[in-house]
Amino acid sequence: MLFKLTGSSCSGKTTLAHAAASRLRRIVVCDFDELGVPAGADLAWRHRMTEMWVRRALEYQDRGIDVLLTGQSPLGEVLAVPSAPLLDGIAVCLVDVADEVRRVRLAERDPGRWEAPAVDAFLGWAAWHREHAFDPRHRPDVIIDSSWPEMVWRRWTEWNADDPRWRVQLMDTTDQPVTTSVDQVEQWINEQRDAHQAGRLALSRGWAS
């Protein structure tokens, strides 16, 4: 399976992924940007890299190992990359935090790096993530316009918020101890694995058809 922790910057995705995976068997953590981010990286680059990571997950899948991938690609992008239907299962969790906390974390992580317009962009991206998690019809143009031509958007663009395949776990880390958030990620992964084994996971192989 591919487990995806998504969301805007400074929500705690990487910290939670490594801590939760250390408690679990048959899972490896990958960070979307671990191979580097080129200058001028754009939307199409993120889409191509999402496909690359899905292909990497397929390699692990052949060995009976799940992948826990951190990064900013939302559910709609994961479902639209060419190789997504080959995965045995897909589960996505949005790791979120209050805007003011995100501002503080950005300033502490990269002192002096981000001007106000850039910080506002991070907050706007976080707001879009929240709406996208609940409803595939919310501003799909944000990820579709100027996208990588290989993306297969028609797989989900006709879905509505009630479609059982459109499910994103929401985890708000605001004012929450890290250990509690780690517990929640671990529980979420175990629940998705159980659902997959029981044939109840909506995004199991065959979802695209």
N, C-alpha and C positions, 0 to 999 in steps of 0.2 A: 504493500500500500504506500501511497504518498500522503503524508501528513504535512499540511502547509500552515505555518504561523505567519500571518500577514498583518499589514498595518503600516502606518506612517512611522517615521523615524522616532527613536527614543521612547518606544512603548515597552521595551524590555524583552523583545522576541528572542534574541540570541541567548541572553542569560537564562531565560526560562527553558529554552530548548535543551541546552547542555545539561542543566540540572535535572530536568525530567527524564531525559534519555539515559542518564547515569543509573536510573532506578529500573530501567526496562531492558528486556532482552530482545535481540534480533532487530535492532534499530540503529541507524547511523544519522548523525546530525550534519547537515550541509548548510552553509550560508551562501545566499545568492551572490554576494559580492566577493566571495573568497578568492576568485580567480582574477580579481581586479576590475575596476570600472574605467573604461577608456575616456579620454577627454571628448566631450560632445556626445556622451551616451544619451540616446533619446528613447522614445516609446518603442520604436521598432527594435532597437537593441534589447530592451527589456523583454520583448516578446520572443526574440530569437534565443535569448539566454534562458527563458522559461522553458522553451522546447528542449534546449540542451540539458537542463536539469531533469526534465521528465524522462528524457532518454537515459540519463544516469540512473534515475530511479528504476527504470526498467531493467537495467543491468543488475542492480541489487535485488530486484524482484526475482530474477532468475536464480538467485542464490538463497532465496527465502528470507531476505532482510528488508525491512521497511525503511523508508527515508523520511526524516523530519526536516523539512526545508524551511528556513527563515528567509524573509524578504518581503518586498512590497507588492508583488503580483497578487491581485485579488482573484476571487473565484472565477469571474468571467474570463480572465486571461488564461488561467490554468485549463479551463474546459475547452478553450478555443485553439490551443496549440495542436499541431497535427497529430502528435503521438499520444495525446491524453486518453483516447478510448482503449489503448492497449494496457493501461494500468489495471491491476486487479481491483483497486479501490482508491477513492480520493476522499479526503476529509480536510476541511479548511476551518481555521480558527482565527478570528480577528482579535489581536491583542491591542487594546486601546488604553488611553489615559487622558485625563482632563487636559484641556488646552493649556492652562496655566502651568501645570506640572510639566507638560511637554516643552514649554518655553524655557523653564528652569533647567531641565535636563539638557536641552540643546546648548544652552549657554555654558553649562558645566562641562559638557563633553568636548565642545569645540570653542573655547573662549575667544571672542572677538571675530569668529569666522562668519557668522550669519548676520546680515543686515535685516532690518524689519521686513522688507518685501519677501525675502527668502523664508523667514520664520512664518509669515502669513501664508506662504505657499504650502509649507508643511502642515499647518493647521487646516487649510482648505482641503488638502489631500486626505487628511484624517477624517474630516467631515464627510467627504465623498465616500470614503470607505464604509462609514457607518450606514449610509443610505443604501449603498450597493449590497451590503451584507443582508439587508432585509428585502430588497426589491430589485430584480434584474432590470427593470424598466427605468430605474433612476439614472438619468444622464449616461447612457451607454456610450455616447459620443466621446466621452472623456478618454476612454481606452480604445475606441474603434477608429476614430479619425486619425489619419496618418500612421496607421498601424502596419505591421509587417504583412505583406501580401499573402503569406501562407496561413494566416490565422483563419479558423473556420468559425466565424461568429454565429452563423445560422444554427449551430447546435443548441443555442440557448436563448437567442434574442426574441423568440416568440413565447418564452416562458413567462409566467407571472409569479408573484410572491407566494402563491399557494402551492406551487409545484414542489413536490416532496424532494426533488433533486436539488433544489436551491436552498441549502441549509448551511449557514455559517455560524459556528459557535462564537459567541461574543464573550470576551474576557476583559474586564476593566480592571487595570492594576492600580488605579488611583487610591492612595491611602491604604493599600493592602500590603501586608508583609510578603516579602518575596517567597517565603516558604509556603504561604497559602496559595499563591499563584502557581508555584511549582506543583503543589498537590493537585490543583485543578487541571493543569496540563496533563499530568500523569493519568488522572481519572478520565479525562476526555479521550486520550489515546486508547486506554483500555476499553472504554465504552464503544469506540468506533471499531476496534478490533473484534469485540464480541458481536457487534451488529453485523460485521462482515462475515464472520464465521457462521452466524445464524441465518444468513441470507436476508438480513433486514437493512443493509446499507444501501441507500438509494443510489449512490454513485459507485456501485459495483460494476464490473465488466458488463457491457451491454447497455449502459445508461444512454449512450448517444443514439441508439437505434430505437 
